[in-house]
Structure formats: structure tokens, C-alpha cells
Amino acid sequence: MIQNIYPLFERYRILKKEYLWSLRDCSFGFMQVEYAEYADGFLTGCGISVRPDCIEIAPGLVKHRGFLYLFPEIQQVPYSPLGQFVSLKFRLKKKQVFQDYIDYTAEPFLDSNLERGEDELELCRFKLQPGFRLRDDYKDFQDIETEFDTVNLLHATWGGLGGPTLAPAITRFFARSVLGERTADPYDLQFCSLCLDRPTAVPRLLIEQYVRVKLELDGEPLDNQALFRHLELILRNLRSGGSLRPPGKHRRSREIFVD
């Protein structure tokens, strides 16, 4: 039997512990069910805004070791020009069990070590030089990968349906760029609609399938950088009307054997 209890909190009624349990289980249980098939990582929200002296991280939802961390408030992380890559990470501390509650704590921080620790998730990285301004306003799609003084999202730990995937900011920027091209075909428009019409990240499987169809690639594994460069190549083809392919890649042969 499945029972759902909704407390009414009427005056002069006794507040029973079962009603409080219901509130607890409903608030946490709903999200656990909704994101059960998502991989660990940032799930929604957590957008980045660069200020003169700090990076602001918008409220969002993060999954780690199967548990959902809700960040209801804007987080601010101070930064300074170091002339080397630093990674903006979240450290998700192991749970602490107290007599009255269980504490799941997460904190953002900057780290010069670009490798992720066991309980760390990367949101972005950048290399800010003295005398320059850190920016997150990209001139074009290729600018996302600019090395100096630019927020780089390619290595961000985003969890998608079925596995890790690209940051939504990347796929949304790509989609907005493609929508401005008259040469975009129905398949392009369908993919762009998928990128812009969902609050969570696009599943990696769909991005890989789109890239392979557009560039006629084989089924080799593609990491985040490869996916980004293939998307960039697709955008260049749409703008130039060409049929460029990644270096070393050739069109898949289509042969007919007659006996």
C-alpha cells in the first residue's frame, strides 16, 4: 500500500510526528525521484556571473553520491589575477550525523590544482592576467575556449540524464548561434529547440548523436573538448555552406555489394 499524508495544520489539533515526517519525506523524496537517473554533478541553476571582485553563483541543484544538495542563495567567491589557471570548484563534505539532524555541507572555492578530488565538482576555470578583466560575455561560440581572462566551462562537471555532459551554457550558446543561420536544416532546429527548452543539461547521448550525424563520424568516444570542437565545426559549416570535417576524419564510405 502506498500512502501519502498531507498535514492540514488546523487550529486546536495536535501536531503529530508523523506529519512532520511527511513534510520531510515529501520535500526531499520528490527531488530524489525526479533526478534518480541523472549522473552526479550540477543539475540545474548554478549560473555564473562575473563581478569586478568576485564570481557570483546562482542558486541551483547539485547531485553527489546520489544525494541532492540545494543551494537556495547566491554564492560569492572572491578572485584575483594569478596568471595561471585556477578552477572554481565545490567541495561536498561527507555527511555529519548529529542527534537531531544530518548535515550535508558544500562550499565553493578556487583551486590552482585543476584535478578534481574525490568529493569535488568543477564549475569553471580561468587564467586571469594582472591588469586584465575576467569576462563571461563571449563574442562568439569559439570564444568559450579562449585561454586568457575568460571563464571556461568545458571542464565543468554537469550531470545529465544517463551520464556526464556539457554545461547548458555551452549548448544554449550554440543553439542561439545556429538559430541565426538561414542554412540551418530541420535537424539543426530540432536540436536547438532541445537545447533551449529544458532547464537541465542536454544528455550527452543526444549531443554525440547530433554531432555524428552532421559530420558523418563513426562511433568513437568523444570527450567534452571534442564535442565542443565538433559543434564549432558544424557552426562554421552552416555559416560558410561548406562540409568541413575534423582533421583526420573522412566521410563514412557507403558501399553496395552485389553478388
Residue pairs with C-beta under 8 A, 6 or more apart in sequence:
4 22
4 26
5 18
5 19
5 22
6 22
7 15
7 19
7 20
7 22
7 23
9 15
9 19
28 68
31 61
31 68
31 70
32 68
35 43
35 61
35 63
35 68
37 161
37 162
38 63
38 159
38 160
38 161
38 162
38 200
39 63
39 159
39 160
39 162
39 163
39 164
39 165
40 63
40 64
40 65
40 66
40 121
40 157
40 159
40 164
41 62
41 63
41 64
41 121
41 157
41 158
41 159
41 160
41 164
42 60
42 61
42 62
42 121
42 123
42 156
42 157
42 158
42 159
42 167
42 201
43 60
43 61
43 62
43 63
43 68
43 158
43 159
43 200
43 201
44 60
44 61
44 199
44 200
45 58
45 59
45 60
45 61
45 71
46 57
46 58
46 59
46 60
46 61
46 62
46 71
46 123
47 57
47 58
47 60
47 169
48 55
48 56
48 57
48 58
48 88
48 123
48 124
48 136
48 151
48 153
48 169
49 55
49 56
49 58
49 136
50 56
50 134
50 135
50 136
50 151
51 76
52 133
53 78
53 79
54 76
54 77
54 78
54 79
55 76
55 77
55 79
55 88
55 134
56 74
56 75
56 76
57 71
57 74
57 75
57 76
57 77
57 108
57 123
58 74
59 71
59 72
59 73
59 74
60 71
61 68
61 69
61 70
61 71
62 68
62 69
62 71
62 90
62 92
62 106
62 121
63 69
63 159
64 92
64 106
64 119
64 121
65 92
67 95
67 104
69 92
69 104
69 106
71 106
75 108
77 88
77 108
77 109
77 110
79 86
79 110
79 128
79 134
80 128
81 128
81 129
81 130
81 131
81 132
82 112
82 128
83 127
83 128
83 129
83 130
84 112
84 127
85 112
85 114
85 125
85 126
85 127
86 110
86 111
86 112
86 125
86 126
86 127
86 128
87 110
87 111
87 112
87 113
87 114
87 116
87 122
87 124
87 125
87 155
88 108
88 109
88 110
88 122
88 123
88 124
88 125
88 126
89 108
89 109
89 110
89 111
89 116
89 120
89 121
89 122
89 123
90 106
90 107
90 108
90 109
90 120
90 121
90 123
91 106
91 107
91 108
91 109
91 117
91 119
91 120
92 104
92 105
92 106
92 119
92 120
92 121
93 104
93 105
93 106
93 107
93 119
94 119
95 102
95 103
95 104
96 102
96 103
96 105
97 103
108 123
111 120
114 125
114 155
116 122
116 157
121 157
122 155
122 156
122 157
123 156
123 157
124 151
124 152
124 153
124 155
124 156
125 152
125 155
126 134
126 149
126 150
126 151
126 152
127 147
127 148
127 149
128 134
128 148
128 149
129 148
129 149
132 148
132 149
133 149
134 149
134 150
134 151
135 149
135 150
135 151
136 150
136 151
138 144
138 150
138 173
140 177
141 173
141 174
141 177
141 231
141 232
141 235
142 232
143 150
144 150
144 152
144 153
144 154
144 170
144 173
144 228
145 152
145 154
145 228
146 152
153 167
153 169
153 170
154 166
154 167
154 170
154 224
154 225
154 228
155 224
156 167
157 164
158 164
158 165
158 166
158 167
158 168
158 201
159 165
159 201
160 200
160 201
160 202
160 203
160 204
161 200
161 203
162 203
162 204
162 205
163 203
163 204
163 205
164 204
165 201
165 202
165 203
165 204
165 207
166 201
166 202
166 204
166 207
166 224
166 227
166 228
167 201
168 195
168 200
168 201
168 202
170 228
170 231
171 195
171 201
171 202
171 207
171 231
172 195
172 196
174 192
174 195
174 231
174 235
175 191
175 192
175 193
175 195
175 196
176 192
176 196
177 235
178 184
178 188
178 189
178 191
178 192
178 234
178 235
178 238
179 189
179 192
181 188
181 235
181 238
181 239
183 238
183 239
183 241
184 192
184 238
187 210
187 213
187 214
188 214
188 234
188 238
191 206
191 210
194 202
194 206
195 202
204 227
207 227
207 231
208 222
208 227
211 217
211 222
211 227
211 230
211 231
211 234
212 218
212 219
214 230
214 234
214 237
215 230
215 233
215 234
215 245
215 246
215 249
216 245
216 251
216 252
217 230
217 246
217 249
217 252
218 252
222 230
229 246
230 246
233 244
233 245
233 246
236 242
236 244
237 243
237 244
245 251
